[in-house]
């Protein structure tokens, strides 16, 4: 499924990730403070490392991808997937 971010950037999302127990378990661990799992969640959500890197490159500022921008984009993507599924 394709999701367009507010800034117009389009990402391909694995629409089956919401029905993936491992994905849900990682989100729960993130909620409990294990922020390092956000990378794993991004890879599951976006269907692999290549799409995560493409998003990170899009969000780059001065050669680095700000964590807050990446988290905001992933949140926007997950909210969009929820809206499209309902």
DSSP file (Angstrom, degrees, kcal/mol; ACC not computed):
  #  RESIDUE AA STRUCTURE BP1 BP2  ACC     N-H-->O    O-->H-N    N-H-->O    O-->H-N    TCO  KAPPA ALPHA  PHI   PSI    X-CA   Y-CA   Z-CA
    1    1 A X              0   0    0      0, 0.0    12,-3.6     0, 0.0     2,-0.4   0.000 360.0 360.0 360.0 138.9    0.0    0.0    0.0
    2    2 A X  E     -A   12   0A   0     10,-0.2     2,-0.4     8,-0.0    10,-0.2  -0.778 360.0-168.4 -95.7 137.5    1.3    3.5   -0.8
    3    3 A X  E     -A   11   0A   0      8,-2.7     8,-2.7    -2,-0.4     2,-0.6  -0.992   9.8-149.4-126.0 130.1    1.1    6.2    1.8
    4    4 A X  E     -A   10   0A   0     -2,-0.4     6,-0.2     6,-0.2     5,-0.1  -0.876  15.0-141.0-101.5 125.3    1.7    9.9    1.0
    5    5 A X    >   -     0   0    0      4,-3.3     3,-2.4    -2,-0.6    68,-0.0  -0.315  31.1-100.2 -76.4 165.3    3.2   12.0    3.8
    6    6 A X  T 3  S+     0   0    0      1,-0.3    -1,-0.1     2,-0.1    -2,-0.0   0.795 124.5  56.2 -56.3 -29.9    2.1   15.6    4.4
    7    7 A X  T 3  S-     0   0    0      2,-0.1    -1,-0.3     1,-0.0     3,-0.1   0.412 122.9-105.1 -85.8   3.6    5.2   16.8    2.6
    8    8 A X  S <  S+     0   0    0     -3,-2.4     2,-0.2     1,-0.3    -2,-0.1   0.303  74.4 139.1  94.7  -9.5    4.3   14.8   -0.6
    9    9 A X        -     0   0    0     -5,-0.1    -4,-3.3     1,-0.0     2,-0.5  -0.513  42.2-146.5 -71.2 134.2    6.8   12.0   -0.1
   10   10 A X  E     -A    4   0A   0     -6,-0.2     2,-0.3    -2,-0.2    -6,-0.2  -0.885  16.5-175.1-108.8 131.7    5.3    8.6   -1.0
   11   11 A X  E     -A    3   0A   0     -8,-2.7    -8,-2.7    -2,-0.5     2,-0.5  -0.909  25.7-124.2-122.3 152.1    6.4    5.4    0.8
   12   12 A X  E     -A    2   0A   0     -2,-0.3     2,-0.4   -10,-0.2   -10,-0.2  -0.846  31.9-163.2 -93.9 127.7    5.4    1.8    0.2
   13   13 A X        -     0   0    0    -12,-3.6     2,-1.2    -2,-0.5    33,-0.2  -0.903  24.6-123.9-117.4 139.8    4.0    0.2    3.4
   14   14 A X    >   -     0   0    0     31,-2.6     3,-2.0    -2,-0.4     4,-0.3  -0.711  24.2-165.1 -78.9 100.4    3.5   -3.4    4.3
   15   15 A X  G >  S+     0   0    0     -2,-1.2     3,-0.5     1,-0.3    -1,-0.2   0.655  82.5  64.1 -65.9 -14.5   -0.2   -3.4    5.0
   16   16 A X  G >  S+     0   0    0      1,-0.2     3,-1.7     2,-0.1    -1,-0.3   0.546  75.8  89.6 -83.7  -7.1    0.0   -6.8    6.7
   17   17 A X  G X  S+     0   0    0     -3,-2.0     3,-1.6     1,-0.3     7,-0.2   0.825  77.9  62.7 -62.0 -30.4    2.3   -5.5    9.4
   18   18 A X  G <  S+     0   0    0     -3,-0.5    -1,-0.3     1,-0.3    -2,-0.1   0.700 102.7  50.9 -68.6 -16.7   -0.7   -4.6   11.6
   19   19 A X  G <  S+     0   0    0     -3,-1.7     2,-0.6    -4,-0.1    -1,-0.3  -0.009  88.8 105.6-105.7  27.9   -1.6   -8.3   11.7
   20   20 A X    <>  -     0   0    0     -3,-1.6     4,-2.1     1,-0.1     3,-0.3  -0.939  57.9-157.0-114.8 114.6    1.9   -9.3   12.7
   21   21 A X  H  > S+     0   0    0     -2,-0.6     4,-2.7     1,-0.2     5,-0.2   0.882  95.2  54.5 -58.3 -41.2    2.4  -10.3   16.4
   22   22 A X  H  > S+     0   0    0      2,-0.2     4,-2.1     1,-0.2    -1,-0.2   0.881 107.2  51.0 -61.4 -38.9    6.1   -9.5   16.3
   23   23 A X  H  > S+     0   0    0     -3,-0.3     4,-2.2     2,-0.2    -2,-0.2   0.939 111.9  46.6 -62.5 -48.3    5.3   -6.0   15.1
   24   24 A X  H  X S+     0   0    0     -4,-2.1     4,-2.2     1,-0.2    -2,-0.2   0.903 110.8  52.5 -61.4 -42.4    2.8   -5.5   17.9
   25   25 A X  H  X S+     0   0    0     -4,-2.7     4,-2.0     1,-0.2    -1,-0.2   0.891 109.4  49.2 -62.2 -39.9    5.3   -6.9   20.5
   26   26 A X  H  X S+     0   0    0     -4,-2.1     4,-2.2     2,-0.2    -1,-0.2   0.897 109.1  52.2 -67.0 -40.1    8.0   -4.5   19.3
   27   27 A X  H  X S+     0   0    0     -4,-2.2     4,-2.3     1,-0.2    -2,-0.2   0.904 109.2  51.0 -61.0 -40.4    5.6   -1.5   19.5
   28   28 A X  H  X S+     0   0    0     -4,-2.2     4,-1.3     1,-0.2    -2,-0.2   0.911 109.3  49.5 -63.3 -42.6    4.7   -2.5   23.1
   29   29 A X  H  <>S+     0   0    0     -4,-2.0     5,-2.5     2,-0.2    -1,-0.2   0.863 109.1  52.7 -65.9 -34.9    8.4   -2.7   24.0
   30   30 A X  H ><5S+     0   0    0     -4,-2.2     3,-2.0     1,-0.2    -2,-0.2   0.932 106.7  52.8 -63.5 -44.9    8.9    0.8   22.5
   31   31 A X  H 3<5S+     0   0    0     -4,-2.3    -1,-0.2     1,-0.3    -2,-0.2   0.803 106.1  54.8 -59.0 -29.3    6.1    2.0   24.7
   32   32 A X  T 3<5S-     0   0    0     -4,-1.3    -1,-0.3    -5,-0.2    -2,-0.2   0.412 133.4 -88.0 -86.9   2.4    7.9    0.6   27.7
   33   33 A X  T < 5S+     0   0    0     -3,-2.0     2,-1.8    -4,-0.1    -3,-0.2   0.404  87.7 126.9 114.4  -3.8   11.0    2.5   26.9
   34   34 A X    > < +     0   0    0     -5,-2.5     3,-1.8     1,-0.2     4,-0.1  -0.517  26.2 167.5 -87.3  72.6   13.1    0.3   24.5
   35   35 A X  G >   +     0   0    0     -2,-1.8     3,-1.9     1,-0.3     4,-0.2   0.698  61.7  76.9 -62.5 -21.4   13.5    3.1   21.8
   36   36 A X  G >  S+     0   0    0      1,-0.3     3,-1.0    -3,-0.2     4,-0.4   0.730  81.9  68.6 -62.3 -21.5   16.1    1.1   20.0
   37   37 A X  G <> S+     0   0    0     -3,-1.8     4,-2.5     1,-0.2    -1,-0.3   0.569  73.0  88.7 -75.6  -7.2   13.4   -1.1   18.5
   38   38 A X  H <> S+     0   0    0     -3,-1.9     4,-2.4     1,-0.2    -1,-0.2   0.839  84.6  55.5 -59.6 -31.6   12.1    1.8   16.4
   39   39 A X  H <> S+     0   0    0     -3,-1.0     4,-2.0    -4,-0.2    -1,-0.2   0.920 108.5  46.7 -66.4 -43.7   14.5    0.7   13.7
   40   40 A X  H  > S+     0   0    0     -4,-0.4     4,-2.1     2,-0.2    -2,-0.2   0.916 112.3  50.4 -63.0 -43.3   13.1   -2.8   13.6
   41   41 A X  H  X S+     0   0    0     -4,-2.5     4,-3.1     1,-0.2     5,-0.2   0.907 108.8  52.3 -61.4 -42.8    9.5   -1.4   13.6
   42   42 A X  H  X S+     0   0    0     -4,-2.4     4,-2.6     1,-0.2     6,-0.3   0.908 109.0  49.8 -60.8 -42.0   10.4    0.9   10.7
   43   43 A X  H  <>S+     0   0    0     -4,-2.0     5,-1.7     2,-0.2     4,-0.5   0.882 114.3  44.2 -66.0 -38.4   11.8   -2.1    8.7
   44   44 A X  H ><5S+     0   0    0     -4,-2.1     3,-0.7     3,-0.2   -30,-0.2   0.941 115.6  47.8 -69.3 -46.7    8.6   -4.1    9.3
   45   45 A X  H 3<5S+     0   0    0     -4,-3.1   -31,-2.6     1,-0.2    -2,-0.2   0.892 119.5  38.0 -60.4 -42.8    6.3   -1.2    8.6
   46   46 A X  T 3<5S-     0   0    0     -4,-2.6    -1,-0.2   -33,-0.2    -2,-0.2   0.372 113.3-112.8 -96.3   4.1    8.1   -0.2    5.4
   47   47 A X  T < 5S-     0   0    0     -3,-0.7     2,-0.2    -4,-0.5    -3,-0.2   0.679  77.3 -15.5  78.3  17.2    8.8   -3.8    4.2
   48   48 A X  S  ><S-     0   0    0     -5,-1.7     4,-1.4    -6,-0.3     3,-0.3  -0.707  81.2 -70.0 141.0 171.3   12.6   -3.7    4.5
   49   49 A X  H  > S+     0   0    0     -2,-0.2     4,-2.7     1,-0.2     5,-0.2   0.820 116.2  61.8 -65.1 -35.6   15.8   -1.7    4.9
   50   50 A X  H  > S+     0   0    0      1,-0.2     4,-2.0     2,-0.2    -1,-0.2   0.910 106.2  44.8 -61.5 -43.3   15.8   -0.2    1.5
   51   51 A X  H  > S+     0   0    0     -3,-0.3     4,-2.1     2,-0.2    -1,-0.2   0.859 112.4  52.7 -70.4 -34.8   12.5    1.7    2.0
   52   52 A X  H  X S+     0   0    0     -4,-1.4     4,-2.7     2,-0.2    -2,-0.2   0.925 110.4  48.1 -63.6 -44.4   13.7    2.8    5.5
   53   53 A X  H  X S+     0   0    0     -4,-2.7     4,-2.6     2,-0.2    -2,-0.2   0.876 109.2  53.3 -64.1 -37.7   16.9    4.2    4.0
   54   54 A X  H  X S+     0   0    0     -4,-2.0     4,-1.8     2,-0.2    -1,-0.2   0.911 111.9  44.9 -64.0 -42.4   14.9    6.0    1.2
   55   55 A X  H  X S+     0   0    0     -4,-2.1     4,-1.8     2,-0.2    -2,-0.2   0.919 112.7  51.2 -65.7 -44.0   12.8    7.7    3.9
   56   56 A X  H  X S+     0   0    0     -4,-2.7     4,-0.6     1,-0.2    -2,-0.2   0.909 109.3  50.4 -60.3 -42.4   15.8    8.5    6.0
   57   57 A X  H >< S+     0   0    0     -4,-2.6     3,-0.9     1,-0.2    -1,-0.2   0.901 108.4  53.1 -62.0 -41.4   17.5   10.1    3.0
   58   58 A X  H 3< S+     0   0    0     -4,-1.8    -1,-0.2     1,-0.2    -2,-0.2   0.849 111.8  45.5 -61.5 -35.0   14.4   12.2    2.2
   59   59 A X  H 3< S+     0   0    0     -4,-1.8     7,-0.5    -5,-0.1    -1,-0.2   0.472  85.8 131.5 -89.7  -2.4   14.4   13.5    5.8
   60   60 A X  E <<  -B   65   0B   0     -3,-0.9     2,-0.4    -4,-0.6     5,-0.3  -0.155  35.3-170.3 -56.4 140.8   18.1   14.3    5.9
   61   61 A X  E >  S-B   64   0B   0      3,-3.6     3,-1.5     1,-0.1    -2,-0.0  -0.980  75.3 -15.9-132.0 119.6   19.3   17.6    7.2
   62   62 A X  T 3  S-     0   0    0     -2,-0.4     3,-0.1     1,-0.3    -1,-0.1   0.877 131.3 -49.2  53.1  41.7   23.0   18.5    6.7
   63   63 A X  T 3  S+     0   0    0      1,-0.2     2,-0.3    -6,-0.1    -1,-0.3   0.479 123.6  90.0  82.8   2.4   23.9   14.8    6.0
   64   64 A X  E <  S-B   61   0B   0     -3,-1.5    -3,-3.6    -5,-0.1     2,-0.7  -0.966  70.4-131.3-132.1 148.6   22.0   13.4    9.0
   65   65 A X  E     -B   60   0B   0     -2,-0.3    -5,-0.2    -5,-0.3     2,-0.1  -0.870  28.4-131.4 -98.8 112.2   18.5   12.2    9.6
   66   66 A X     >  -     0   0    0     -2,-0.7     4,-2.0    -7,-0.5     3,-0.3  -0.416   9.1-137.7 -63.0 132.3   17.1   13.8   12.8
   67   67 A X  H  > S+     0   0    0      1,-0.2     4,-2.8     2,-0.2     5,-0.2   0.887 102.4  55.4 -58.6 -41.8   15.5   11.1   15.0
   68   68 A X  H  > S+     0   0    0      1,-0.2     4,-2.3     2,-0.2    -1,-0.2   0.874 107.7  49.2 -63.1 -36.0   12.5   13.3   15.8
   69   69 A X  H  > S+     0   0    0     -3,-0.3     4,-2.3     2,-0.2    -1,-0.2   0.895 112.2  48.2 -68.2 -39.4   11.8   13.8   12.1
   70   70 A X  H  X S+     0   0    0     -4,-2.0     4,-2.6     2,-0.2    -2,-0.2   0.928 112.9  47.2 -66.8 -45.1   12.0   10.0   11.4
   71   71 A X  H  X S+     0   0    0     -4,-2.8     4,-2.5     2,-0.2    -2,-0.2   0.908 112.1  51.0 -63.1 -42.0    9.7    9.2   14.4
   72   72 A X  H  X S+     0   0    0     -4,-2.3     4,-2.4    -5,-0.2    -1,-0.2   0.916 111.5  47.8 -60.3 -43.5    7.2   11.9   13.3
   73   73 A X  H  X S+     0   0    0     -4,-2.3     4,-2.4     2,-0.2    -2,-0.2   0.915 112.2  48.4 -65.2 -43.5    7.2   10.4    9.7
   74   74 A X  H  X S+     0   0    0     -4,-2.6     4,-2.6     2,-0.2    -1,-0.2   0.886 111.6  50.4 -64.6 -38.6    6.7    6.8   11.0
   75   75 A X  H  X S+     0   0    0     -4,-2.5     4,-2.5     2,-0.2    -2,-0.2   0.923 110.6  49.4 -63.1 -44.7    3.9    8.0   13.3
   76   76 A X  H  X S+     0   0    0     -4,-2.4     4,-2.3     1,-0.2    -2,-0.2   0.898 111.2  50.1 -60.7 -41.4    2.3    9.7   10.4
   77   77 A X  H  X S+     0   0    0     -4,-2.4     4,-2.5     2,-0.2    -2,-0.2   0.936 111.0  47.7 -63.8 -47.1    2.6    6.6    8.3
   78   78 A X  H  X S+     0   0    0     -4,-2.6     4,-2.2     1,-0.2    -2,-0.2   0.892 112.2  49.8 -64.1 -38.6    1.1    4.4   11.0
   79   79 A X  H  X S+     0   0    0     -4,-2.5     4,-2.2     2,-0.2    -1,-0.2   0.900 110.8  50.2 -65.3 -39.7   -1.8    6.8   11.4
   80   80 A X  H  X S+     0   0    0     -4,-2.3     4,-2.6     2,-0.2    -2,-0.2   0.902 109.2  50.8 -64.3 -41.8   -2.4    6.9    7.7
   81   81 A X  H  X S+     0   0    0     -4,-2.5     4,-2.2     1,-0.2    -1,-0.2   0.914 110.0  50.6 -62.5 -42.8   -2.4    3.1    7.5
   82   82 A X  H  X S+     0   0    0     -4,-2.2     4,-1.2     1,-0.2    -2,-0.2   0.909 112.0  47.2 -61.3 -42.3   -5.0    3.0   10.3
   83   83 A X  H  < S+     0   0    0     -4,-2.2     3,-0.2     1,-0.2    -2,-0.2   0.909 112.9  48.2 -65.4 -43.2   -7.2    5.5    8.5
   84   84 A X  H  < S+     0   0    0     -4,-2.6    -1,-0.2     1,-0.2    -2,-0.2   0.839 110.4  52.0 -68.0 -32.8   -6.9    3.6    5.2
   85   85 A X  H  <        0   0    0     -4,-2.2    -1,-0.2     1,-0.2    -2,-0.2   0.772 360.0 360.0 -74.0 -26.0   -7.7    0.3    6.9
   86   86 A X     <        0   0    0     -4,-1.2    -1,-0.2    -3,-0.2    -2,-0.2   0.443 360.0 360.0 -94.2 360.0  -10.9    1.7    8.6
